[in-house]
Amino acid sequence: MSEHSDHVENRSEIVFLYDAVDANPNGNPLSGANRPRIDPQTNQAIVTDVRLKRYLRDQLDADGHGVYIRNVQEEGNRYTREKLLENRLKEVDPDEYDDDEELSEAVYRTFLEESVDVRYFGATMSVDLDDRYGSLPDHFTGPVQFSPGKSMHSVNENEEYDSLTSVIATQDDKQQGGFDLDDHRIQYGLIRFHGLVDEHAAADTNLTTEDVERLDTLCWRAIKNQTISRSKVGQEPRLYLRVEYATDSFHLGGLDKDLDLDRKDGRTKPDDQLRTVRDLTLSVDSLVARLEKSANRIERVHVAASDVLSVSHDDDVGGPEVLYDALADRLGTDAVHTIDVYDEHTTALPN
């Protein structure tokens, strides 16, 4: 993690995989029963980018960073949009500025400094500032964007949870009673996300290189720490890869689609038999080959993988080291940064 805070100069592309075991990775409230989102044609599980960003915001908040976009309803009476905006600007004293332009610049800068989630993902400004502060833009376009995630295979709902009944004892007569929890989960899903950090939009939200580097540990820790509700337990990060490009306005695009489940010689079980990450092997052949072809446009690849993830490359099958070694061999050792999430994350915390 570098110590500088200059603005982002070049683009980054992100591939992020996490899995769900007997969990509901993203319920659909419009289904009437908050059932998992599943593509009706392919039976792939779907997780919206909004769900992923919520995990990331919650982890930023837990780490002590200023977060502007919160679920006001869940927070109860502690927050309103007006109060959240006021909190972001409490360090600005309008009386200290005689010039409206200087005040506006201070408000703009302070709001973004105190709202790390807006620097990443942008925001629509749904409330107006106090007249004393001037104004902020109607919206900020987020330089960090994720496409909706999909499982790399078809999934099945776990029928044992569909009409799960919980038996409780009442306080009055200690008799046992039951109620239908209407609990819907998938048996297993390895979910794949694609993300992009755009250097041009980064200038508009004052996103820094430190902010981008923070993603290298934030995504992993967010899934580890923020999937603790009853239906979300059972989710684990499996692979994070960020390609930091050396060329302005260039990225390969679609790197997530260069990862496949290795079906050779039974290395991956049939979709309907998948239950844990140990039931599959991830092929990185296409990913490594594509990165190698553009090695001269890549500054560095930042990567972390679960110790129980099986990886194959050129018929070599093993743990994460198969991927790490393949990247180092094709791109050069200096071009590969193997992330130590729990050693490095402390440098991403607020000063």
Rosetta blueprint (number, residue, H / E / L):
1 M L
2 S L
3 E L
4 H L
5 S L
6 D L
7 H E
8 V L
9 E L
10 N L
11 R L
12 S E
13 E E
14 I E
15 V E
16 F E
17 L E
18 Y E
19 D E
20 A E
21 V E
22 D E
23 A E
24 N L
25 P L
26 N L
27 G E
28 N E
29 P H
30 L H
31 S H
32 G L
33 A L
34 N L
35 R E
36 P E
37 R L
38 I E
39 D L
40 P L
41 Q L
42 T L
43 N L
44 Q E
45 A E
46 I E
47 V E
48 T L
49 D H
50 V H
51 R H
52 L H
53 K H
54 R H
55 Y H
56 L H
57 R H
58 D H
59 Q H
60 L H
61 D H
62 A H
63 D H
64 G L
65 H L
66 G L
67 V L
68 Y L
69 I L
70 R L
71 N L
72 V H
73 Q H
74 E H
75 E H
76 G H
77 N H
78 R H
79 Y L
80 T L
81 R H
82 E H
83 K H
84 L H
85 L H
86 E H
87 N H
88 R H
89 L L
90 K L
91 E L
92 V L
93 D L
94 P H
95 D H
96 E H
97 Y L
98 D L
99 D L
100 D H
101 E H
102 E H
103 L H
104 S H
105 E H
106 A H
107 V H
108 Y H
109 R H
110 T H
111 F H
112 L H
113 E H
114 E L
115 S L
116 V H
117 D H
118 V H
119 R H
120 Y H
121 F H
122 G E
123 A E
124 T E
125 M L
126 S L
127 V L
128 D L
129 L L
130 D L
131 D H
132 R H
133 Y H
134 G L
135 S L
136 L L
137 P L
138 D L
139 H E
140 F E
141 T E
142 G L
143 P L
144 V E
145 Q E
146 F E
147 S L
148 P L
149 G E
150 K E
151 S E
152 M E
153 H E
154 S E
155 V L
156 N L
157 E E
158 N L
159 E H
160 E H
161 Y H
162 D H
163 S L
164 L L
165 T E
166 S E
167 V E
168 I E
169 A E
170 T L
171 Q L
172 D L
173 D L
174 K L
175 Q L
176 Q E
177 G E
178 G E
179 F E
180 D E
181 L L
182 D L
183 D L
184 H L
185 R L
186 I E
187 Q E
188 Y E
189 G E
190 L E
191 I E
192 R E
193 F E
194 H E
195 G E
196 L E
197 V E
198 D L
199 E H
200 H H
201 A H
202 A H
203 A H
204 D H
205 T H
206 N L
207 L L
208 T E
209 T H
210 E H
211 D H
212 V H
213 E H
214 R H
215 L H
216 D H
217 T H
218 L H
219 C H
220 W H
221 R H
222 A H
223 I H
224 K H
225 N H
226 Q H
227 T L
228 I L
229 S L
230 R L
231 S L
232 K L
233 V L
234 G L
235 Q E
236 E E
237 P E
238 R E
239 L E
240 Y E
241 L E
242 R E
243 V E
244 E E
245 Y E
246 A L
247 T L
248 D L
249 S L
250 F L
251 H L
252 L L
253 G L
254 G L
255 L H
256 D H
257 K H
258 D H
259 L L
260 D E
261 L E
262 D L
263 R L
264 K H
265 D H
266 G H
267 R L
268 T L
269 K L
270 P L
271 D H
272 D H
273 Q H
274 L L
275 R L
276 T L
277 V H
278 R H
279 D H
280 L L
281 T E
282 L E
283 S E
284 V L
285 D H
286 S H
287 L H
288 V H
289 A H
290 R H
291 L H
292 E H
293 K H
294 S L
295 A H
296 N H
297 R H
298 I E
299 E E
300 R E
301 V E
302 H E
303 V E
304 A E
305 A E
306 S L
307 D L
308 V L
309 L L
310 S E
311 V E
312 S E
313 H E
314 D L
315 D L
316 D E
317 V E
318 G E
319 G L
320 P L
321 E H
322 V H
323 L H
324 Y H
325 D H
326 A H
327 L H
328 A H
329 D H
330 R H
331 L H
332 G L
333 T H
334 D H
335 A H
336 V E
337 H E
338 T E
339 I L
340 D L
341 V H
342 Y H
343 D H
344 E H
345 H H
346 T H
347 T H
348 A H
349 L L
350 P L
351 N L
